[in-house]
């Protein structure tokens, strides 16, 4: 399923949802990331406090990817040269 995220605040329920869908506890995912359960809990509650790099690590551990797309209708997909 695809989700449109336009604000950092929208990440909180998505991060928790993807983690729970994988049946990972916070402790299990934190161990995979090399951080404490408390640190992961804090990141889930406040994703804005995480670096982009850390968010990418969390998403990778959850086997989730980010797709960037131009919001304009009719935009050429995959054509950054048209910026």
C-alpha positions as CSV (number, residue, x, y, z in Angstrom):
1,X,0.0,0.0,0.0
2,X,1.2,3.5,-0.8
3,X,1.0,6.5,1.7
4,X,1.3,10.1,0.9
5,X,3.4,11.9,3.5
6,X,3.5,15.7,3.4
7,X,4.4,16.4,7.1
8,X,6.8,14.8,9.5
9,X,3.9,14.4,11.9
10,X,2.3,11.9,9.5
11,X,5.2,9.5,10.0
12,X,4.4,8.6,13.6
13,X,1.4,6.3,12.9
14,X,3.1,5.0,9.8
15,X,6.3,4.0,11.5
16,X,4.4,2.2,14.2
17,X,2.1,0.6,11.7
18,X,4.9,-0.8,9.5
19,X,6.7,-2.1,12.6
20,X,3.6,-3.8,13.9
21,X,2.8,-5.2,10.5
22,X,6.2,-6.9,10.5
23,X,5.4,-8.2,14.1
24,X,8.5,-6.4,15.4
25,X,8.5,-5.2,19.0
26,X,10.2,-1.9,19.7
27,X,13.0,-3.9,21.4
28,X,13.5,-6.2,18.4
29,X,13.6,-3.3,15.9
30,X,15.9,-1.3,18.2
31,X,18.3,-4.2,18.4
32,X,18.3,-4.5,14.6
33,X,19.2,-0.8,14.4
34,X,21.8,-0.9,17.2
35,X,19.9,1.5,19.4
36,X,18.0,1.2,22.7
37,X,14.2,0.5,22.9
38,X,13.9,3.8,24.6
39,X,15.6,5.6,21.7
40,X,13.3,3.9,19.2
41,X,10.2,4.8,21.3
42,X,11.3,8.4,21.3
43,X,11.8,8.4,17.5
44,X,8.4,6.9,16.9
45,X,6.7,9.5,19.2
46,X,8.7,12.4,17.6
47,X,10.0,11.5,14.1
48,X,11.0,15.1,13.7
49,X,13.8,14.6,16.2
50,X,15.4,11.9,14.0
51,X,17.9,12.7,11.3
52,X,16.9,11.9,7.7
53,X,19.7,9.3,7.8
54,X,18.2,7.6,10.9
55,X,14.7,7.6,9.3
56,X,16.1,5.9,6.2
57,X,17.8,3.3,8.4
58,X,14.5,2.6,10.2
59,X,12.6,2.4,6.9
60,X,15.2,0.0,5.5
61,X,15.0,-2.2,8.6
62,X,11.2,-2.3,8.0
63,X,11.7,-3.0,4.3
64,X,9.9,0.2,3.4
65,X,11.1,2.6,0.7
66,X,10.5,6.2,-0.1
67,X,9.3,7.3,-3.5
68,X,9.6,11.0,-4.5
69,X,7.2,12.2,-7.0
70,X,6.4,15.6,-8.5
71,X,3.0,16.8,-7.2
72,X,2.1,18.5,-10.4
73,X,-0.2,16.6,-12.6
74,X,1.2,15.5,-15.9
75,X,4.8,15.9,-14.7
76,X,7.3,13.6,-16.5
77,X,8.2,10.9,-14.1
78,X,11.9,10.2,-13.6
79,X,12.9,13.3,-15.5
80,X,14.9,15.5,-13.1
81,X,16.4,17.3,-16.1
82,X,13.2,19.2,-16.6
83,X,13.4,21.1,-13.3
